[in-house]
């Protein structure tokens, strides 16, 4: 009887040891996973975060938000962003012109966002009256003073659009290519045949119309296609903006589905090498580590028609005004419609 009891106790001890070993291994694995991602995020943030950006003059509403920062963490407040896609490839001439320019608002309480693509060729006047394309201004401020370029560009567009912009983010186009490859490519419905070559910077766009799976290089071609020198049709800025929004939405969905540390680790490495922002390091780290909770459940893409009158693009005045109102409202500001700045190239609203 004692022998049987002894055997039972031995079996129970072995089972308990096995359970404890299994539990311990799991905890170690989880800890290693969290530690791995934390280290990756920490390294990426060191590369992403620009030096503290001086703000020449606070915009309306920013000073009050700063004073309340201790009681209401920034991550819990509505935010606005200026997003710029910068071409720094060999052969681009190092111009830093922004091929992609977007203004976005995010409301953490409702987990909703609004996004407006600004045509790169949109005519915008300076206060002194000289006109340039929208993609000129970040390059302009970078050449003047690289250390304050984010702050000055953010403030300049914030005053122009009458939207207090919280942060600016710049992304190297090659980083987009790498991230798309890291998530396994995207299923894109290409809206037209696209063919364009440029030996100077190595551009070779060759896409056929229709639904297909595209790799990173092809997705970048799809987003950037404007004109052809190989017999295919030209694309409007409006169509380009729709493509940019389509790609952004798919990328956000793909990232939200990531499960493994290897996938996230690779993406964080790419982001760290190809992005710059003035978002504080501690806030950025919190967002990266809680991506699934931060990802918007609903993104409203604002559509604005535009017309080309060489060498500039002009936007539909009423549609642009409505889009800006939506951005302001999403960010917790006034929903009252305001007139578009006279410095922005617009056309009269049509009733079509």
ZIFENWO-V427401 format. One record per helix or strand of 3 or more residues. SS is the DSSP state (~ for helix, > for strand). FROM is the first residue (numbers start at 1). TO is the last residue. If there is no record, write none. Layout:
ss->[SS SS]
from->[FROM FROM]
to->[TO TO]
This chain:
ss->[~ ~ ~ > > > > > ~ ~ > ~ > > > > ~ ~ ~ > ~ ~ > > > ~]
from->[2 62 74 79 98 112 122 131 136 146 167 173 186 194 203 210 216 237 261 275 281 291 298 306 312 317]
to->[48 67 76 86 107 117 125 133 144 161 172 182 190 198 207 214 224 256 274 277 289 294 302 309 316 330]
